[in-house]
């Protein structure tokens, strides 16, 4: 008798914020601790008190359960536009905008957590009370490489004054203080900077220039920047789509720092019109020469072309295995182009090919449900050892909430005469992290047990003498079983 495994899975959706109000939460970001794949931190704009604040949550069990709170302590009443990153040592950093109104002094502030997101110190001032300007649309990046600038924090933002400029300030002491900002963009008429750091410590900042998305870089740890380069020209730029949703063609970027075959490649996704300009699509482009030149854009949402259904708010991450993961909001399931869902796709070959788009959200959202207002301008995603954790704004409970999801895989053993095909993950090591002590068994395709682990919370096994091939990993914890099929390549 041959032992066969039927592997099945579903996205389990759950709300991150735990307030009991009908006020909104949106503009979600999420990151994973590089030292512990079960430790996730999310951040979002939060109106639970009736006005803008910033919420933050943490999970210690791979996103299954969450605790959350509001940031406190900035010198202004309102907080907004949160960004989030994590250092190589597992320290989390959050950046927020704080203000009274758009016509009064405002500033950008950073918080730090050294205990997995449970508690936060700060705020530490990035910039504050610059007369005649409004600092806006800030994000944050940390150098997690072994470059001379390892540990540097970078906060780019848009400065609104007589013109708009992309600015950036750096911290070389772990976020306790920030140096005077430098101007990044050569021209005005700019918005929405997104930072990423390459394997040699080069800092890249990309932004929306309305008729184009552009990028600049610093090779001296954020002290100075070069000349702006065009990534791609765009037709949309920014505007409101059906349901009153404000959308920007901002460039979500990340860099491969794995040391693998695509090391140093910069990846970018953004929204722009379809060829017939009937709807918005998600496009991908990449640079293999430090941002000097960019590949032809590639449409990565796989619904029918020019079908009148929008895809928007993309976000991108590159995990430590070099997998490019992209999430976005998608209206393909609603012929009226109104309700939206969260979708995902990924590439394991540097963007040459992309997985079939998959729906993550299990319920479609109405952008105007409850006290909806603006839907926010961005979402987020984190990926670690094959576990993908999106964060998006969801209205299934009658108002905007921040949701995440995890992939729950079940394994059923049956005696069969032939194997049943199911999707598999390509791995070069057997690396897994668990929220609780677990028993793990690894089988080959004939059903023969080839390796077992008892009571472990983490596995990092090189496969020993196993040949390349398909293997089935069964995990048992607290009386429950789950598993996955993997293709092991030596």
Rosetta blueprint (number, residue, H / E / L):
1 X L
2 X E
3 X E
4 X E
5 X E
6 X E
7 X E
8 X E
9 X E
10 X E
11 X E
12 X E
13 X E
14 X E
15 X E
16 X L
17 X L
18 X L
19 X L
20 X L
21 X L
22 X L
23 X L
24 X L
25 X E
26 X E
27 X E
28 X E
29 X E
30 X E
31 X E
32 X E
33 X E
34 X L
35 X L
36 X E
37 X E
38 X E
39 X E
40 X E
41 X E
42 X E
43 X E
44 X E
45 X E
46 X E
47 X L
48 X L
49 X L
50 X L
51 X L
52 X L
53 X E
54 X E
55 X E
56 X E
57 X E
58 X E
59 X E
60 X L
61 X L
62 X L
63 X L
64 X L
65 X L
66 X L
67 X E
68 X E
69 X E
70 X E
71 X L
72 X L
73 X L
74 X L
75 X L
76 X L
77 X L
78 X E
79 X E
80 X E
81 X E
82 X E
83 X E
84 X E
85 X E
86 X E
87 X L
88 X L
89 X L
90 X L
91 X L
92 X E
93 X E
94 X E
95 X E
96 X E
97 X E
98 X E
99 X E
100 X L
101 X L
102 X L
103 X L
104 X L
105 X L
106 X E
107 X E
108 X E
109 X E
110 X E
111 X E
112 X E
113 X E
114 X L
115 X L
116 X L
117 X L
118 X L
119 X L
120 X L
121 X E
122 X E
123 X E
124 X E
125 X E
126 X E
127 X E
128 X E
129 X L
130 X L
131 X L
132 X L
133 X L
134 X E
135 X E
136 X E
137 X E
138 X E
139 X E
140 X E
141 X E
142 X E
143 X L
144 X L
145 X L
146 X L
147 X L
148 X L
149 X L
150 X L
151 X L
152 X L
153 X E
154 X E
155 X E
156 X E
157 X E
158 X E
159 X E
160 X E
161 X L
162 X L
163 X L
164 X E
165 X E
166 X E
167 X E
168 X E
169 X E
170 X E
171 X E
172 X L
173 X L
174 X L
175 X L
176 X L
177 X L
178 X L
179 X L
180 X L
181 X L
182 X E
183 X E
184 X L
185 X L
186 X L
187 X L
188 X L
189 X L
190 X L
191 X E
192 X E
193 X E
194 X E
195 X E
196 X E
197 X E
198 X L
199 X L
200 X L
201 X L
202 X L
203 X E
204 X E
205 X E
206 X E
207 X E
208 X E
209 X L
210 X L
211 X L
212 X E
213 X E
214 X E
215 X E
216 X E
217 X E
218 X E
219 X L
220 X L
221 X L
222 X L
223 X L
224 X L
225 X L
226 X L
227 X L
228 X L
229 X E
230 X E
231 X E
232 X E
233 X E
234 X L
235 X L
236 X L
237 X L
238 X E
239 X E
240 X E
241 X E
242 X L
243 X L
244 X L
245 X E
246 X E
247 X E
248 X E
249 X L
250 X L
251 X L
252 X E
253 X E
254 X E
255 X E
256 X L
257 X L
258 X L
259 X L
260 X L
261 X L
262 X L
263 X L
264 X L
265 X L
266 X E
267 X E
268 X E
269 X E
270 X E
271 X E
272 X E
273 X E
274 X L
275 X L
276 X L
277 X L
278 X L
279 X L
280 X E
281 X E
282 X E
283 X E
284 X E
285 X E
286 X E
287 X E
288 X L
289 X L
290 X L
291 X L
292 X L
293 X L
294 X L
295 X L
296 X L
297 X L
298 X E
299 X E
300 X L
301 X L
302 X L
303 X L
304 X L
305 X L
306 X L
307 X L
308 X L
309 X L
310 X L
311 X E
312 X E
313 X E
314 X E
315 X E
316 X E
317 X E
318 X E
319 X L
320 X L
321 X L
322 X L
323 X L
324 X E
325 X E
326 X E
327 X E
328 X E
329 X E
330 X E
331 X L
332 X L
333 X L
334 X L
335 X L
336 X L
337 X L
338 X L
339 X L
340 X E
341 X E
342 X E
343 X E
344 X E
345 X E
346 X E
347 X E
348 X L
349 X L
350 X L
351 X L
352 X L
353 X L
354 X L
355 X L
356 X L
357 X L
358 X E
359 X E
360 X L
361 X L
362 X L
363 X L
364 X L
365 X E
366 X L
367 X L
368 X L
369 X L
370 X L
371 X L
372 X L
373 X L
374 X L
375 X L
376 X L
377 X L
378 X L
379 X L
380 X E
381 X E
382 X E
383 X E
384 X E
385 X L
386 X L
387 X E
388 X E
389 X E
390 X E
391 X E
392 X E
393 X E
394 X E
395 X L
396 X L
397 X L
398 X L
399 X L
400 X L
401 X E
402 X E
403 X E
404 X E
405 X E
406 X E
407 X E
408 X E
409 X E
410 X E
411 X E
412 X E
413 X E
414 X E
415 X E
416 X E
417 X L
418 X L
419 X L
420 X L
421 X L
422 X L
423 X L
424 X L
425 X E
426 X E
427 X E
428 X L
429 X L
430 X E
431 X E
432 X E
433 X E
434 X E
435 X E
436 X E
437 X E
438 X E
439 X E
440 X E
441 X E
442 X E
443 X E
444 X E
445 X L
446 X L
447 X L
448 X L
449 X E
450 X E
451 X E
452 X E
453 X E
454 X E
455 X E
456 X E
457 X E
458 X E
459 X E
460 X E
461 X E
462 X L
463 X L
464 X L
465 X L
466 X L
467 X L
468 X L
469 X E
470 X E
471 X E
472 X E
473 X E
474 X E
475 X E
476 X E
477 X E
478 X L
479 X L
480 X E
481 X E
482 X E
483 X E
484 X E
485 X E
486 X E
487 X E
488 X E
489 X L
490 X L
